[in-house]
Amino acid sequence: MSDGLVIWETPANRKTLHLRTTATAILGVKEDDIALSKLYIGDKLGQLHILQLPEFTLISTSTISHASLRSMCMNDQSQLLVADAEGRIFAADTEGKASLLFETNRSVSSIRAEHGTIRIQSGWEQCVYNHDGTLSNLKDASMSFGDNLTLRRMREKKAIEAQRREAEGQLRLLPSA
C-alpha cells in the first residue's frame, strides 16, 4: 500500500509488515518447488527486505541502491537479480548483500533471466544482456505496436462491414406493409 503496509493473507491468518516507504517490487521464491519460502520486497528508497514464509518474519533489510527498486527475478543459479529505476542491475545473495553487475542507462520496467542472459524491458525496448553487461540484442517493440494497431483496425473495419451487410440483409427480409 502507499503507506508502506504489506499484507500477507492466507486462509488461516493475516500478517502485516510496515515498511518506511512504498513497496515497488515483490518476488516470491519457492526453494522446495512446492510452497513459497521467501519473499523479496524492494522499496522506493532502494532497500531490499527479505521475509521468511510462511511465518512472514523479516530476515533482513539492506540498502541496494539510492534509487527505487523496480524489478527482481532469480537467474538459473538461483541468484537474485535486482533492477533499479536508473537502470543498474545488481546481484544479491541470500542475506541481501548486493554487488553491481552492470548499468543499462535505461529505466527498467521488468527483468527476466533466461538461458544465461538477462532480458530487460525498458518502455518499448526489449534488451538482452549478457551477465558482463554487454548488449547482445535490442528490439524496439513500438514498431510492432504500430503493426498490431493497423491489423486491429483492419479487423474492426471488416467486422463493421459484416454487421452492416447483415443489417441490410435483415431489412430486405422485412415484410412490406
ChimeraX attribute file (.defattr): number of C-alpha atoms within 10 A of each C-alpha:
attribute: neighborCount
match mode: 1-to-1
recipient: residues
	/A:1	12
	/A:2	9
	/A:3	11
	/A:4	16
	/A:5	14
	/A:6	16
	/A:7	13
	/A:8	13
	/A:9	11
	/A:10	9
	/A:11	5
	/A:12	5
	/A:13	7
	/A:14	10
	/A:15	12
	/A:16	12
	/A:17	14
	/A:18	13
	/A:19	16
	/A:20	13
	/A:21	16
	/A:22	19
	/A:23	26
	/A:24	19
	/A:25	20
	/A:26	17
	/A:27	15
	/A:28	18
	/A:29	17
	/A:30	12
	/A:31	11
	/A:32	8
	/A:33	8
	/A:34	7
	/A:35	12
	/A:36	14
	/A:37	17
	/A:38	22
	/A:39	20
	/A:40	22
	/A:41	23
	/A:42	28
	/A:43	24
	/A:44	21
	/A:45	18
	/A:46	22
	/A:47	23
	/A:48	27
	/A:49	21
	/A:50	23
	/A:51	20
	/A:52	15
	/A:53	17
	/A:54	13
	/A:55	11
	/A:56	19
	/A:57	15
	/A:58	15
	/A:59	14
	/A:60	15
	/A:61	17
	/A:62	15
	/A:63	16
	/A:64	25
	/A:65	22
	/A:66	13
	/A:67	18
	/A:68	21
	/A:69	29
	/A:70	24
	/A:71	23
	/A:72	25
	/A:73	22
	/A:74	19
	/A:75	17
	/A:76	12
	/A:77	8
	/A:78	12
	/A:79	14
	/A:80	21
	/A:81	23
	/A:82	29
	/A:83	32
	/A:84	29
	/A:85	20
	/A:86	18
	/A:87	21
	/A:88	20
	/A:89	28
	/A:90	20
	/A:91	22
	/A:92	19
	/A:93	12
	/A:94	14
	/A:95	13
	/A:96	20
	/A:97	15
	/A:98	20
	/A:99	14
	/A:100	15
	/A:101	15
	/A:102	18
	/A:103	16
	/A:104	18
	/A:105	10
	/A:106	17
	/A:107	17
	/A:108	23
	/A:109	18
	/A:110	19
	/A:111	23
	/A:112	17
	/A:113	22
	/A:114	12
	/A:115	9
	/A:116	12
	/A:117	18
	/A:118	21
	/A:119	21
	/A:120	25
	/A:121	19
	/A:122	17
	/A:123	14
	/A:124	14
	/A:125	16
	/A:126	19
	/A:127	19
	/A:128	22
	/A:129	20
	/A:130	16
	/A:131	15
	/A:132	10
	/A:133	15
	/A:134	12
	/A:135	15
	/A:136	12
	/A:137	11
	/A:138	14
	/A:139	13
	/A:140	13
	/A:141	13
	/A:142	12
	/A:143	11
	/A:144	12
	/A:145	12
	/A:146	11
	/A:147	11
	/A:148	12
	/A:149	12
	/A:150	12
	/A:151	12
	/A:152	12
	/A:153	12
	/A:154	12
	/A:155	12
	/A:156	12
	/A:157	12
	/A:158	12
	/A:159	12
	/A:160	12
	/A:161	12
	/A:162	12
	/A:163	12
	/A:164	12
	/A:165	12
	/A:166	11
	/A:167	11
	/A:168	11
	/A:169	11
	/A:170	10
	/A:171	10
	/A:172	9
	/A:173	8
	/A:174	8
	/A:175	6
	/A:176	5
	/A:177	3
